[in-house]
Amino acid sequence: MESILTLGVLLFFFYLIYLLFAHIGAMARRRGHNPWPWWVISVLWSPFGSIAILWLFFAIKSNDGWRRLS
C-alpha cells in the first residue's frame, strides 16, 4: 500500500513538471520562438525565470492564430 502511494505521488510530481514545461513551450511558440532554447534555459536556470522573461520582454504575435487574452 505504501509503495502504491509513493508511486502515485511520484507520478503526480512528474505530471506537474510536464505541465510546467508544456506551459513554457506554449508561451515560446505564442511569441514566435523555438521552445527548445527556453526549455534548456528552464533546466539550467529556472523555469519560473523563463516564464517571467517570456512574459515581460516578448509580446505575443497576433498572426499565429493564438487568441489574445487582453
C-alpha positions as CSV (number, residue, x, y, z in Angstrom):
1,M,0.0,0.0,0.0
2,E,2.8,2.4,0.9
3,S,4.6,1.8,-2.4
4,I,1.4,2.5,-4.4
5,L,1.0,5.8,-2.6
6,T,4.7,6.7,-3.2
7,L,4.4,5.8,-6.9
8,G,1.2,7.9,-7.2
9,V,2.9,10.9,-5.6
10,L,5.9,10.5,-7.8
11,L,3.8,10.3,-10.9
12,F,1.8,13.4,-9.8
13,F,5.0,15.4,-9.5
14,F,6.3,14.2,-12.9
15,Y,2.9,15.4,-14.3
16,L,3.3,18.8,-12.7
17,I,6.8,19.1,-14.2
18,Y,5.4,18.1,-17.6
19,L,2.7,20.8,-17.3
20,L,5.3,23.4,-16.3
21,F,7.5,22.7,-19.4
22,A,4.4,22.4,-21.7
23,H,3.4,25.9,-20.5
24,I,6.9,27.3,-21.2
25,G,6.8,25.7,-24.7
26,A,3.4,27.2,-25.4
27,M,4.5,30.6,-24.3
28,A,7.6,30.5,-26.5
29,R,5.5,29.4,-29.5
30,R,3.0,32.1,-29.0
31,R,5.8,34.6,-29.1
32,G,7.3,33.2,-32.3
33,H,10.2,31.4,-30.6
34,N,11.5,27.9,-30.8
35,P,10.7,26.3,-27.4
36,W,14.0,24.3,-27.2
37,P,16.2,27.1,-26.0
38,W,13.6,28.1,-23.5
39,W,13.4,24.5,-22.1
40,V,17.2,24.4,-21.8
41,I,17.2,27.7,-20.0
42,S,14.5,26.4,-17.7
43,V,16.5,23.3,-16.8
44,L,19.8,25.2,-16.3
45,W,18.4,28.3,-14.7
46,S,14.8,28.4,-13.5
47,P,11.5,27.5,-15.2
48,F,9.8,30.4,-13.4
49,G,12.5,32.8,-14.6
50,S,12.0,31.7,-18.2
51,I,8.2,32.3,-17.8
52,A,8.9,35.7,-16.3
53,I,11.3,36.7,-19.2
54,L,8.9,35.5,-21.9
55,W,6.0,37.3,-20.2
56,L,7.8,40.6,-19.5
57,F,10.0,41.1,-22.6
58,F,8.4,39.3,-25.6
59,A,5.0,40.3,-27.0
60,I,2.5,37.7,-28.3
61,K,2.4,37.6,-32.0
62,S,-1.1,38.0,-33.2
63,N,-0.6,36.4,-36.7
64,D,-0.1,32.9,-35.5
65,G,-3.7,32.1,-34.7
66,W,-3.5,32.3,-30.9
67,R,-6.2,34.3,-29.2
68,R,-5.1,37.3,-27.1
69,L,-6.2,37.3,-23.5
70,S,-6.2,41.1,-23.0
